[in-house]
Amino acid sequence: MRKAFLWGSALLALATGAQGRVTAIHIESRTPAPVKPGERPYEIITGSFDGDVSPGRDAIITDIAHAPRNAKGRVGYSATFAIARPLERGSAVLFYDVPNRGNGKVGPDEDGHIRVISGWQGDLTPAPGVQSATVPVVKGLTGMALARVIDLSGSTWGLTGGIGRPVARPLPVDLNTAHAHLYHQSSDEAALEAIPADQWAFADCRSAPFPGTPDPARICLKDGFDATQAYTLAYRARDPLVLGMGFAATRDLVSFLRHAKTDDAGTPNPLAGQVRWSVVSGTSQSGNFVKSFINLGFNRDENGARVFDGANPNIAARQVPLNLRFAVPGGAATLFEPGSEGTLWWTRYNDTTRGRGAHSLLDRCTATNTCPRIMETFGSTELWGLRLSPALVGTDARADVPIAPNVRRYYFPGVTHGGSMIGGISLDGDKPWPGAPVCVLASNPNPSLPTMRALMKRLVEWVSTGRAPPPSQYPTLAKGDLVAPAAAAMHWPKIPGAPVPDGKINGVLDYDYGPAFDYPDLSGVITQQPPRIRRAIPSLVPRVDADGNELGGGVPSVQHLVPLGTYLGWNVLAKGYGAGTDCGFAGGFIPFAATKAERLAKGDPRLSLEERYGSHAGFVAKVKAVADRRVREGWLLPDDAAKLVAGAQASSVLQAQRP
């Protein structure tokens, strides 16, 4: 059985003379990668590739039936790529990292894996260092589009969508504001209020007063925008990009690199004969991409072979809204954004709450025997800020939804989205990322990266040798780990001056996007913009201990087991639209008092650092003992354990003077 899993794809490829439908590969550069003495040499290969797909076989791609075709009756695309290839002693593992909003880089891998990235998001503007894709445009096709903005002042709004790397929204069919609707609202819970059509224009008012200079890519508001309001524009747009082609581009490149000798013109595959196994990992938006990739059946290439043998959707709470007309794949679970409507479960679950029937992320790959081995990883903020709860307990929140035998699930208690970037031990909180919202509490310094490093090695081992990773570790209803997101249900401690968790969750909403929207597949055409909100879906979160730190199933970090404070998956927005509610997907941190006297003076019920560890040496000894245990248990690598101990030694915890 194991032999069939390892070699099934390769045998099928050989039998059919298979390769993905990459038609041309263009190598732009080959450069040696800088490595340290004693490390295996690597080279970095960059370039682009062209491909085409069958509109019949890939009919699941939204609007492909309307896309222009080449002389062979196929639909073409192109995308960028970068490869880090070991020049000797490679592992034969292709590790594909899905770029997040075009961001990504490759370099030498300590285990000798081939590292690959490529473009898939067709709405990004090509630029140096950006992994992008060029997908067809369907001229003349129209449909409803939506754009939304908060914290805006001035008179002119340039229509963009997404975060991190905002992209231009499609142009309207015409500039008649009577054919569109502009709304404002004071909070996400408030009703939308329509702005009269004569009070705004598709125009630029930065250098001319209202109605300004006509401009289909901008909105001018007669009396100016109010930063306390959110503005939503619903309009009929034209000329959609066939963004779902990004799934095919990823599938075809990896299939080509695994199986092909040359492209159609005879250009050699730079990895020919070097790949035996393939693993995909995506984080956040790109982790959502991995879930949708599997759900839509793209893990089967054009010749029927498995594309990825292993998959890691990391901190991926939803599916990616890519295979939609006028999609915004760079969004992040804000109001009206699709993502949680799609299938969320690794076994079949009957979504009776929303009336969508029974389905699973693995339905298509199970039918074609092309499912990968899956390691799902996520943390606290995915439950609080990114709407993951239904993936665990369904849309009725009444019982745990099982996971499939080929799936492992690991939860990181008390971490923010992606975990802290701090390498050592911190009392002061992590530094927020550029562009992060301003939150009331310090940023959460609890990391997940050390655990992720250990788990990724186990995923590769699972794929390449068959040795299964540890049993799944995550909170469940059956064990009493999951409760309502409220202080009373969570047993939240009364910490003086600290906010409470009530009202801090980004709830799951059941949207009506119209009859042309395919909910389980998160595909098709949205005809109802903005969508009607049918109901709120219940969400659950882990209960906490007397310190406010999460209990129950999971894989806690050393910092979580030797805490310096309360590590939260939620935070409070300090200013701007929505102030006082949840602070996006940023977790918070409430440090412990240093001494018992300080704790008593504040009335803090949580034990002080002094009461927990006695001295700096006692703290370091505790970190070392826990780190050593986590290494023995397989949750931590020895070099990461040594770094944590060194960080504890260098920290100011219970030192006579703090810097």
C-alpha positions as CSV (number, residue, x, y, z in Angstrom):
1,M,0.0,0.0,0.0
2,R,2.8,2.4,0.9
3,K,4.7,1.6,-2.3
4,A,1.6,2.4,-4.3
5,F,1.3,5.7,-2.6
6,L,4.9,6.7,-3.2
7,W,5.1,5.6,-6.8
8,G,1.5,5.7,-8.1
9,S,1.9,9.2,-9.6
10,A,5.2,8.4,-11.2
11,L,4.0,5.2,-12.8
12,L,0.9,6.8,-14.1
13,A,3.0,9.6,-15.6
14,L,5.3,7.2,-17.3
15,A,2.4,5.2,-18.7
16,T,0.9,8.2,-20.3
17,G,4.1,10.1,-21.3
18,A,2.8,12.6,-18.9
19,Q,3.6,16.2,-18.1
20,G,1.5,19.1,-16.9
21,R,0.4,21.4,-19.6
22,V,3.3,23.7,-19.3
23,T,4.1,24.5,-22.9
24,A,7.2,26.6,-22.4
25,I,9.6,27.3,-19.6
26,H,11.8,30.4,-19.8
27,I,15.0,30.4,-17.6
28,E,16.0,34.0,-16.9
29,S,18.8,33.5,-14.4
30,R,20.9,30.9,-12.7
31,T,22.9,32.1,-9.8
32,P,24.9,30.3,-7.0
33,A,23.2,30.7,-3.6
34,P,25.3,32.0,-0.7
35,V,26.0,29.2,1.7
36,K,28.1,28.7,4.8
37,P,31.2,26.5,4.8
38,G,30.3,22.8,5.0
39,E,26.7,23.4,3.6
40,R,25.6,21.8,0.4
41,P,25.8,24.1,-2.6
42,Y,22.6,25.4,-4.2
43,E,21.7,27.4,-7.2
44,I,18.7,29.8,-7.6
45,I,16.8,29.5,-10.9
46,T,14.3,32.2,-11.8
47,G,12.1,32.7,-14.8
48,S,8.6,32.3,-16.1
49,F,6.5,29.6,-17.8
50,D,3.6,29.4,-20.2
51,G,0.8,26.9,-20.1
52,D,-2.6,26.1,-21.4
53,V,-5.6,24.1,-20.2
54,S,-8.6,22.4,-21.6
55,P,-11.7,24.4,-21.0
56,G,-13.6,21.1,-20.9
57,R,-11.4,19.3,-18.4
58,D,-11.0,22.4,-16.3
59,A,-14.6,23.6,-16.6
60,I,-14.6,24.1,-12.8
61,I,-12.7,27.3,-13.4
62,T,-15.2,30.2,-13.3
63,D,-15.6,31.9,-16.6
64,I,-13.2,29.7,-18.5
65,A,-16.0,28.9,-21.0
66,H,-16.0,32.6,-22.0
67,A,-12.2,32.9,-22.1
68,P,-10.3,33.5,-25.4
69,R,-8.7,30.3,-26.8
70,N,-5.6,29.5,-28.8
71,A,-5.4,27.7,-32.1
72,K,-5.6,24.3,-30.3
73,G,-8.9,25.4,-28.6
74,R,-7.1,25.7,-25.2
75,V,-7.0,28.6,-22.7
76,G,-3.5,30.0,-22.0
77,Y,-1.8,31.6,-19.1
78,S,1.7,32.5,-17.9
79,A,3.4,32.9,-14.5
80,T,6.7,33.5,-12.8
81,F,8.7,31.0,-10.7
82,A,11.8,30.7,-8.6
83,I,13.6,27.5,-7.7
84,A,16.4,26.7,-5.1
85,R,18.0,23.5,-6.3
86,P,20.7,21.6,-4.5
87,L,23.7,20.8,-6.7
88,E,24.6,17.7,-4.7
89,R,23.1,15.3,-2.1
90,G,19.6,16.5,-2.6
91,S,16.6,14.8,-0.8
92,A,14.5,14.3,-3.9
93,V,11.7,16.3,-2.2
94,L,10.2,19.2,-4.0
95,F,8.8,21.6,-1.3
96,Y,6.5,24.1,-2.8
97,D,5.8,27.3,-0.8
98,V,2.6,29.0,-2.0
99,P,3.4,32.8,-2.2
100,N,1.2,35.0,0.0
101,R,0.1,38.0,-2.1
102,G,3.0,37.6,-4.4
103,N,5.6,37.5,-1.6
104,G,8.1,34.8,-1.4
105,K,11.7,33.8,-1.8
106,V,13.7,30.6,-2.1
107,G,17.1,29.6,-0.7
108,P,19.1,26.7,0.5
109,D,17.3,24.1,2.6
110,E,19.0,22.5,5.5
111,D,17.6,19.1,4.6
112,G,18.5,19.3,0.9
113,H,14.9,19.8,-0.4
114,I,14.2,21.6,-3.7
115,R,12.3,24.8,-2.8
116,V,9.9,26.2,-5.4
117,I,7.6,29.2,-5.5
118,S,5.5,30.5,-8.4
119,G,2.8,33.1,-9.3
120,W,-0.8,32.2,-9.0
121,Q,-2.7,35.5,-8.1
122,G,-3.6,37.0,-11.5
123,D,-4.7,40.4,-10.2
124,L,-1.3,41.4,-8.9
125,T,0.7,43.9,-11.0
126,P,3.9,42.2,-12.2
127,A,7.0,43.7,-10.6
128,P,10.5,42.7,-9.6
129,G,10.4,40.3,-6.6
130,V,6.7,39.7,-7.0
131,Q,5.4,36.2,-8.0
132,S,2.6,36.9,-10.3
133,A,0.4,35.3,-13.0
134,T,-1.1,36.6,-16.2
135,V,-4.5,35.1,-16.8
136,P,-7.1,35.7,-19.5
137,V,-9.5,38.7,-19.5
138,V,-13.0,38.1,-20.7
139,K,-13.8,41.3,-22.6
140,G,-17.5,42.3,-22.5
141,L,-18.5,40.0,-19.7
142,T,-20.1,41.9,-16.8
143,G,-21.3,41.2,-13.2
144,M,-21.6,42.6,-9.8
145,A,-18.5,43.8,-7.9
146,L,-17.9,45.2,-4.5
147,A,-15.3,47.5,-2.9
148,R,-15.0,48.5,0.7
149,V,-12.9,51.0,2.6
150,I,-12.5,52.1,6.3
151,D,-10.5,54.9,8.0
152,L,-10.7,57.1,4.9
153,S,-10.7,60.9,4.9
154,G,-10.5,63.4,2.1
155,S,-12.7,63.6,-0.9
156,T,-11.4,60.8,-3.2
157,W,-11.2,57.0,-2.9
158,G,-9.1,55.0,-5.3
159,L,-10.9,51.7,-5.7
160,T,-8.7,48.8,-4.4
161,G,-9.3,45.5,-2.7
162,G,-7.4,43.2,-0.4
163,I,-4.7,43.9,2.2
164,G,-0.9,43.6,2.3
165,R,-0.7,44.3,-1.5
166,P,-4.0,46.0,-2.4
167,V,-5.0,45.5,-6.0
168,A,-7.2,47.6,-8.4
169,R,-10.9,46.7,-8.5
170,P,-12.5,46.2,-11.9
171,L,-13.8,49.2,-13.8
172,P,-17.6,49.9,-13.9
173,V,-19.7,49.4,-17.0
174,D,-20.5,53.1,-17.0
175,L,-20.0,56.2,-14.8
176,N,-23.7,56.7,-14.1
177,T,-24.0,56.6,-10.3
178,A,-27.7,55.7,-10.6
179,H,-26.4,52.3,-11.8
180,A,-24.4,51.7,-8.6
181,H,-24.9,52.0,-4.9
182,L,-22.6,53.6,-2.3
183,Y,-23.3,53.0,1.3
184,H,-21.9,54.0,4.7
185,Q,-22.2,52.5,8.2
186,S,-20.8,53.4,11.6
187,S,-20.0,49.8,12.6
188,D,-20.1,46.4,11.1
189,E,-23.3,45.7,13.2
190,A,-25.0,48.9,12.0
191,A,-27.3,48.9,8.9
192,L,-26.0,50.1,5.6
193,E,-27.2,53.6,4.7
194,A,-27.4,54.5,1.1
195,I,-25.7,57.8,-0.1
196,P,-27.8,59.5,-2.8
197,A,-26.6,59.1,-6.3
198,D,-26.2,62.9,-6.8
199,Q,-23.8,63.1,-3.7
200,W,-21.0,61.1,-5.3
201,A,-19.4,60.4,-8.6
202,F,-17.0,58.1,-10.4
203,A,-14.4,60.9,-10.4
204,D,-11.2,62.3,-9.0
205,C,-11.7,65.4,-6.8
206,R,-8.1,65.8,-5.6
207,S,-7.4,68.7,-7.9
208,A,-11.0,69.8,-8.9
209,P,-14.1,70.3,-6.7
210,F,-17.0,67.9,-6.9
211,P,-18.1,66.5,-9.3
212,G,-14.4,66.4,-10.1
213,T,-12.7,64.8,-13.2
214,P,-14.5,61.7,-14.4
215,D,-12.5,58.6,-13.5
216,P,-13.8,55.0,-13.5
217,A,-11.2,53.9,-10.9
218,R,-12.1,56.5,-8.2
219,I,-15.0,57.7,-6.2
220,C,-15.5,61.3,-5.2
221,L,-17.8,62.1,-2.3
222,K,-19.3,65.6,-2.3
223,D,-18.9,66.3,1.4
224,G,-15.8,64.2,1.9
225,F,-15.3,60.9,3.6
226,D,-15.7,60.4,7.3
227,A,-12.9,58.3,9.0
228,T,-15.5,57.0,11.5
229,Q,-17.5,55.3,8.8
230,A,-17.0,52.3,6.5
231,Y,-18.0,52.8,2.8
232,T,-19.2,50.0,0.6
233,L,-19.6,50.4,-3.2
234,A,-21.7,47.8,-5.1
235,Y,-21.6,48.2,-8.9
236,R,-21.8,46.4,-12.2
237,A,-18.3,45.8,-13.5
238,R,-16.8,44.6,-16.8
239,D,-14.0,42.5,-18.2
240,P,-13.3,40.0,-15.4
241,L,-10.0,38.2,-15.0
242,V,-10.2,34.4,-15.0
243,L,-8.5,34.2,-11.7
244,G,-9.2,30.5,-11.1
245,M,-6.5,29.8,-13.6
246,G,-4.0,30.3,-10.7
247,F,-4.9,26.8,-9.5
248,A,-4.1,25.3,-12.9
249,A,-0.9,27.2,-13.1
250,T,0.4,25.8,-9.8
251,R,-0.8,22.3,-10.7
252,D,0.8,22.3,-14.1
253,L,4.2,23.7,-13.0
254,V,4.6,21.2,-10.3
255,S,3.5,18.3,-12.6
256,F,6.0,19.5,-15.2
257,L,8.9,19.8,-12.7
258,R,8.1,16.3,-11.4
259,H,7.6,14.4,-14.7
260,A,8.7,16.2,-17.8
261,K,12.0,16.0,-19.6
262,T,11.5,19.1,-21.8
263,D,8.9,21.7,-22.7
264,D,7.2,21.7,-26.1
265,A,10.2,23.5,-27.7
266,G,12.8,21.2,-26.2
267,T,13.9,23.4,-23.4
268,P,15.1,21.0,-20.6
269,N,13.1,20.8,-17.3
270,P,15.6,22.2,-14.8
271,L,14.5,19.5,-12.3
272,A,14.2,16.5,-14.7
273,G,14.8,13.3,-12.8
274,Q,15.4,15.0,-9.5
275,V,12.0,14.9,-7.8
276,R,10.5,11.8,-6.2
277,W,8.1,13.4,-3.7
278,S,6.4,16.8,-3.5
279,V,5.0,18.7,-0.6
280,V,3.0,22.0,-0.6
281,S,2.8,24.5,2.3
282,G,0.8,27.7,2.4
283,T,0.4,30.2,5.2
284,S,-2.7,32.3,5.9
285,Q,-4.0,33.4,2.5
286,S,-1.8,30.9,0.7
287,G,-2.9,28.2,3.2
288,N,-6.5,28.9,2.2
289,F,-5.3,28.4,-1.4
290,V,-4.0,24.9,-0.5
291,K,-7.5,24.0,0.9
292,S,-9.2,25.2,-2.2
293,F,-6.7,23.6,-4.5
294,I,-7.5,20.2,-2.9
295,N,-11.2,20.8,-2.7
296,L,-11.6,21.8,-6.4
297,G,-9.7,18.7,-7.5
298,F,-6.5,20.4,-8.7
299,N,-4.3,17.8,-7.0
300,R,-4.9,15.6,-10.0
301,D,-2.9,16.8,-13.0
302,E,-4.0,16.6,-16.7
303,N,-2.9,13.0,-17.0
304,G,-4.5,11.8,-13.7
305,A,-1.4,11.8,-11.6
306,R,-1.2,13.1,-8.0
307,V,0.5,16.6,-7.9
308,F,1.4,16.9,-4.2
309,D,2.0,13.9,-1.9
310,G,1.8,16.0,1.2
311,A,0.1,19.3,2.1
312,N,0.3,21.8,5.0
313,P,-2.4,24.4,5.1
314,N,-1.0,26.6,7.9
315,I,-3.1,29.2,9.9
316,A,-5.6,28.7,7.1
317,A,-9.1,29.2,8.5
318,R,-11.1,29.4,5.2
319,Q,-10.9,28.8,1.5
320,V,-9.4,31.4,-0.8
321,P,-11.9,33.5,-2.7
322,L,-10.1,33.1,-6.1
323,N,-12.4,31.1,-8.3
324,L,-15.1,33.8,-8.5
325,R,-16.0,36.5,-11.0
326,F,-14.4,39.8,-9.8
327,A,-12.9,38.0,-6.8
328,V,-10.6,39.6,-4.2
329,P,-8.2,36.8,-3.3
330,G,-6.2,39.1,-1.1
331,G,-8.9,39.8,1.4
332,A,-8.9,38.7,5.1
333,A,-12.3,37.8,6.5
334,T,-13.7,41.3,6.9
335,L,-17.4,42.2,6.4
336,F,-19.0,40.9,3.2
337,E,-15.9,38.9,2.1
338,P,-16.4,35.3,1.0
339,G,-14.2,32.5,2.3
340,S,-16.0,30.7,5.1
341,E,-18.9,29.7,2.8
342,G,-16.8,27.0,1.2
343,T,-16.3,23.4,2.4
344,L,-14.3,23.5,5.6
345,W,-14.2,19.8,6.7
346,W,-11.8,16.9,6.1
347,T,-14.6,14.4,6.4
348,R,-18.1,14.7,5.0
349,Y,-20.3,17.0,7.2
350,N,-23.9,17.8,6.6
351,D,-24.2,21.6,6.8
352,T,-27.9,21.6,7.7
353,T,-27.6,25.0,9.4
354,R,-27.0,26.7,6.0
355,G,-28.9,24.1,4.0
356,R,-25.8,23.1,1.9
357,G,-25.8,19.3,2.2
358,A,-22.9,17.0,3.0
359,H,-19.5,17.5,1.5
360,S,-15.8,17.4,2.3
361,L,-12.6,19.0,1.2
362,L,-11.4,15.6,0.1
363,D,-14.4,14.5,-2.0
364,R,-12.8,15.0,-5.4
365,C,-9.3,13.7,-4.6
366,T,-10.8,10.7,-2.9
367,A,-12.8,9.9,-6.0
368,T,-9.6,10.0,-8.1
369,N,-7.2,8.5,-5.5
370,T,-5.1,11.7,-5.6
371,C,-5.4,12.9,-2.0
372,P,-2.2,14.1,-0.3
373,R,-1.2,13.4,3.3
374,I,-2.3,16.5,5.1
375,M,-0.9,18.3,8.2
376,E,-3.1,21.1,9.3
377,T,-1.6,23.7,11.7
378,F,-3.2,26.7,13.3
379,G,-3.4,28.8,16.4
380,S,-5.7,30.9,18.6
381,T,-6.2,33.9,16.4
382,E,-7.5,31.7,13.6
383,L,-10.4,30.9,16.0
384,W,-10.9,34.5,17.2
385,G,-10.2,36.5,14.2
386,L,-10.4,34.3,11.1
387,R,-13.6,32.2,11.7
388,L,-12.1,28.7,12.0
389,S,-14.6,27.4,14.5
390,P,-17.0,25.7,12.1
391,A,-14.1,23.6,10.7
392,L,-13.8,22.0,14.2
393,V,-17.5,21.8,15.3
394,G,-19.6,22.4,12.2
395,T,-22.0,25.3,11.7
396,D,-24.2,24.2,14.5
397,A,-21.3,23.9,17.0
398,R,-22.9,20.8,18.6
399,A,-20.3,18.1,18.0
400,D,-16.7,17.7,16.8
401,V,-16.4,17.0,13.1
402,P,-13.9,14.1,12.7
403,I,-10.8,14.3,10.5
404,A,-9.8,11.8,7.9
405,P,-7.1,9.1,8.4
406,N,-4.7,11.0,6.0
407,V,-5.0,14.2,8.1
408,R,-3.2,15.3,11.2
409,R,-4.3,18.5,13.0
410,Y,-2.1,20.4,15.4
411,Y,-3.2,23.5,17.4
412,F,-0.8,26.1,18.9
413,P,-2.5,27.5,22.0
414,G,-2.3,31.2,22.8
415,V,-0.5,32.4,19.6
416,T,-1.3,35.2,17.3
417,H,-1.7,34.8,13.6
418,G,1.5,33.1,12.4
419,G,3.0,33.3,15.9
420,S,5.5,35.8,17.2
421,M,8.6,36.6,15.2
422,I,10.6,37.0,18.4
423,G,13.4,34.4,18.5
424,G,14.0,34.4,22.2
425,I,12.1,35.3,25.4
426,S,10.2,38.6,25.7
427,L,8.4,40.4,28.5
428,D,7.6,43.4,26.3
429,G,5.5,41.8,23.6
430,D,6.3,41.3,19.9
431,K,6.6,44.2,17.5
432,P,3.5,44.6,15.3
433,W,4.0,44.0,11.6
434,P,4.1,47.0,9.2
435,G,0.6,48.2,8.6
436,A,-0.9,46.3,11.5
437,P,-3.9,47.9,13.3
438,V,-3.2,49.8,16.5
439,C,-4.3,47.6,19.4
440,V,-4.8,48.3,23.1
441,L,-2.7,45.4,24.4
442,A,0.9,44.6,23.6
443,S,1.5,42.2,20.7
444,N,1.6,38.5,21.6
445,P,5.2,37.2,21.8
446,N,4.2,33.5,21.9
447,P,5.9,31.7,18.9
448,S,4.8,28.8,16.8
449,L,7.8,28.7,14.4
450,P,9.9,26.2,16.5
451,T,7.1,23.8,16.6
452,M,6.4,24.3,12.9
453,R,10.0,23.4,12.1
454,A,9.7,20.1,13.9
455,L,6.3,19.3,12.3
456,M,7.4,20.1,8.7
457,K,10.2,17.5,9.1
458,R,7.6,15.0,10.2
459,L,5.4,15.8,7.3
460,V,8.2,15.2,4.8
461,E,9.1,12.0,6.7
462,W,5.4,10.9,6.5
463,V,5.4,11.4,2.7
464,S,8.8,9.9,2.0
465,T,9.1,7.0,4.4
466,G,5.6,6.3,5.5
467,R,6.4,7.0,9.2
468,A,3.3,8.7,10.5
469,P,3.6,11.8,12.7
470,P,2.2,12.0,16.2
471,P,-1.6,11.8,16.7
472,S,-3.5,15.0,16.2
473,Q,-3.5,17.5,19.1
474,Y,-6.3,20.1,19.1
475,P,-9.2,21.2,21.3
476,T,-12.4,19.4,21.1
477,L,-16.0,19.6,22.4
478,A,-15.9,16.0,23.5
479,K,-13.1,16.8,26.0
480,G,-14.7,20.0,27.2
481,D,-12.0,22.2,25.6
482,L,-14.3,24.5,23.6
483,V,-16.7,27.0,25.0
484,A,-18.5,30.2,24.0
485,P,-16.2,33.3,23.5
486,A,-17.3,35.0,26.7
487,A,-15.5,35.6,30.0
488,A,-18.0,33.5,32.0
489,A,-17.9,30.5,29.8
490,M,-14.1,30.7,29.4
491,H,-13.5,31.2,33.2
492,W,-11.6,34.3,32.3
493,P,-9.7,35.8,35.3
494,K,-10.5,39.3,36.5
495,I,-7.2,41.1,35.6
496,P,-7.3,44.7,36.8
497,G,-7.4,47.2,33.9
498,A,-7.4,44.4,31.3
499,P,-10.2,44.0,28.6
500,V,-12.5,41.0,28.6
501,P,-13.0,38.6,25.7
502,D,-16.7,39.3,25.3
503,G,-17.4,40.8,21.9
504,K,-13.9,40.3,20.6
505,I,-14.5,37.5,18.1
506,N,-14.9,38.0,14.4
507,G,-18.1,36.0,14.0
508,V,-19.0,33.8,11.1
509,L,-21.9,35.1,9.0
510,D,-24.1,33.2,6.6
511,Y,-24.2,35.3,3.5
512,D,-26.7,35.2,0.6
513,Y,-24.5,35.9,-2.5
514,G,-27.3,35.0,-5.0
515,P,-28.2,31.9,-7.0
516,A,-25.1,31.8,-9.3
517,F,-22.8,31.4,-6.3
518,D,-21.5,27.8,-5.6
519,Y,-21.2,27.8,-1.8
520,P,-19.3,24.5,-1.2
521,D,-16.8,25.2,-3.9
522,L,-16.5,29.0,-3.2
523,S,-16.9,29.4,-7.0
524,G,-19.1,31.0,-9.6
525,V,-20.7,34.4,-9.8
526,I,-21.9,36.7,-7.0
527,T,-25.1,38.4,-8.1
528,Q,-26.1,39.8,-4.7
529,Q,-23.8,42.7,-3.7
530,P,-23.5,43.5,-0.9
531,P,-24.6,40.1,0.2
532,R,-27.6,39.7,2.5
533,I,-26.8,38.4,6.0
534,R,-29.0,35.5,6.8
535,R,-27.8,34.6,10.3
536,A,-24.7,34.4,12.5
537,I,-23.1,31.0,12.9
538,P,-22.0,30.1,16.5
539,S,-18.2,30.1,17.2
540,L,-16.3,28.4,20.0
541,V,-12.9,29.1,21.5
542,P,-10.7,27.2,24.1
543,R,-11.3,27.7,27.8
544,V,-8.5,29.2,29.9
545,D,-6.7,28.6,33.2
546,A,-6.4,30.9,36.2
547,D,-3.8,32.9,34.2
548,G,-6.1,33.4,31.2
549,N,-3.9,31.0,29.1
550,E,-5.6,28.4,27.0
551,L,-6.2,24.9,28.2
552,G,-7.1,21.7,26.4
553,G,-5.7,20.0,23.4
554,G,-2.8,21.4,21.4
555,V,0.9,21.6,21.0
556,P,2.0,24.4,23.4
557,S,5.2,26.2,22.9
558,V,7.9,26.3,25.6
559,Q,6.9,29.9,26.3
560,H,3.3,28.9,26.8
561,L,4.4,26.2,29.3
562,V,6.8,28.6,31.1
563,P,4.7,31.7,30.7
564,L,5.6,35.3,31.4
565,G,2.1,36.5,31.0
566,T,-1.3,35.8,29.4
567,Y,-1.0,35.0,25.7
568,L,-4.2,35.9,23.8
569,G,-5.5,35.1,20.3
570,W,-7.5,38.3,20.4
571,N,-6.8,42.0,21.1
572,V,-8.8,45.2,21.1
573,L,-8.7,47.9,18.4
574,A,-7.5,51.1,19.9
575,K,-8.7,53.7,17.4
576,G,-10.4,54.2,14.1
577,Y,-13.4,52.5,12.6
578,G,-14.5,49.7,15.0
579,A,-12.5,50.9,18.0
580,G,-13.2,48.8,21.1
581,T,-13.9,45.7,19.0
582,D,-11.6,42.9,17.9
583,C,-8.2,44.1,16.5
584,G,-8.2,42.2,13.3
585,F,-6.0,39.1,13.5
586,A,-3.6,40.4,16.1
587,G,-3.3,38.6,19.4
588,G,-2.5,40.4,22.7
589,F,-0.2,39.9,25.7
590,I,-0.8,40.8,29.4
591,P,2.5,40.4,31.3
592,F,2.7,39.1,34.9
593,A,3.8,41.3,37.7
594,A,7.5,40.8,38.5
595,T,7.1,40.4,42.3
596,K,4.5,39.4,44.8
597,A,4.4,42.8,46.2
598,E,3.8,44.4,42.8
599,R,1.0,41.8,42.1
600,L,-0.8,42.5,45.4
601,A,-0.5,46.2,44.9
602,K,-2.2,45.9,41.5
603,G,-4.8,43.3,42.7
604,D,-3.7,40.9,40.0
605,P,-4.9,37.4,40.7
606,R,-2.2,35.8,38.6
607,L,1.0,34.7,40.4
608,S,4.0,36.9,39.8
609,L,7.2,35.8,38.1
610,E,8.9,35.8,41.5
611,E,6.3,33.4,42.9
612,R,6.5,31.1,39.9
613,Y,10.2,30.9,39.3
614,G,11.9,32.4,42.4
615,S,14.9,33.9,40.5
616,H,16.4,34.4,37.1
617,A,18.3,31.1,37.5
618,G,15.1,29.4,38.4
619,F,13.4,30.7,35.3
620,V,16.2,29.5,33.1
621,A,16.2,26.1,34.7
622,K,12.5,25.8,34.1
623,V,12.9,26.8,30.4
624,K,15.7,24.2,30.0
625,A,13.7,21.4,31.7
626,V,10.6,22.0,29.5
627,A,12.6,22.5,26.3
628,D,14.5,19.2,26.9
629,R,11.2,17.5,27.5
630,R,9.7,18.9,24.3
631,V,12.7,17.6,22.4
632,R,12.3,14.1,23.8
633,E,8.6,14.2,22.9
634,G,9.4,15.2,19.3
635,W,7.8,18.7,19.4
636,L,11.0,20.7,19.3
637,L,14.3,20.4,17.5
638,P,17.5,20.4,19.6
639,D,19.0,23.5,18.0
640,D,15.7,25.4,18.7
641,A,15.7,24.2,22.3
642,A,19.3,25.5,22.7
643,K,18.2,28.9,21.3
644,L,15.3,29.1,23.7
645,V,17.5,28.4,26.7
646,A,20.0,31.0,25.5
647,G,17.2,33.5,25.1
648,A,16.1,32.8,28.6
649,Q,19.6,33.3,30.0
650,A,19.9,36.6,28.1
651,S,16.5,37.8,29.2
652,S,15.7,40.4,31.9
653,V,13.3,38.0,33.6
654,L,13.8,38.4,37.4
655,Q,17.1,40.2,36.9
656,A,18.0,42.9,39.5
657,Q,17.6,45.6,36.9
658,R,15.7,45.5,33.7
659,P,17.0,47.4,30.6
